[in-house]
Amino acid sequence: MAALTAAPHRSFQPGTPSRVPEELVGFVPAGARWVRSDAFDRDMTGGRYPGAFFLDPGTDTVYFDTTDPRVSAGSGP
């Protein structure tokens, strides 16, 4: 986590998830100090779908909010 957030080309800044689903609230560390980076988001999604990745370096926690529009084989009609 320290190496990811220290990379100068990613320019991590403070940011907070807009809404955490009720099912995940219990997994979010109390007092988390989230950071995020548009460049890191693009690296993770490859620019193929929307996504935001929030990192808390103090607890090595990652929270991601993404929507991958690809339908995986056997997942639906």
Stockholm file with secondary structure:
# STOCKHOLM 1.0

chainA/1-77         MAALTAAPHRSFQPGTPSRVPEELVGFVPAGARWVRSDAFDRDMTGGRYPGAFFLDPGTDTVYFDTTDPRVSAGSGP
#=GR chainA/1-77 SS CHHHHHCTTTCCEECCCSCCCGGGGGGSCTTCCCEECHHHHHHHHTTSSCEEEEEETTTTEEEEEECCCCCCTTSCC
#=GC SS_cons        CHHHHHCTTTCCEECCCSCCCGGGGGGSCTTCCCEECHHHHHHHHTTSSCEEEEEETTTTEEEEEECCCCCCTTSCC
//
